[in-house]
Every structure is written in C-alpha cells, then in structure tokens.
Amino acid sequence: MKKIKKLEETMYRHARDLEFEEAAKVRDEIQRIRQFGLGLPEVKTG
C-alpha cells in the first residue's frame, strides 16, 4: 500500500528528528489502516 509506505517514511523522519510524539501518532494511523484493511478489531494504544 502506497499510503502506508508514505506514512512509514513520515514516521521515521519524525523519529530521526526526535519528534517522538508525532512519530507515535503516525504509527497509530498506520496500525488503524492495517487493521481496517484486514478487518481486525481496533486495538487501543497509549
């Protein structure tokens, strides 16, 4: 999925720049997309 790949790049950029809260938000977005695509129940994080 191109959207996930782009989001992963964004997440890694935030982490590299020590913007860990932003990286975590993007990580959670990626998880939501993957779960929705697979039909899995939503898991709450944090």
Secondary structure, DSSP 4 states (H G I P E B T S, - for coil): -HHHHHHHHHHHHHHHTT-HHHHHHHHHHHHHHHHHHHTPPP----
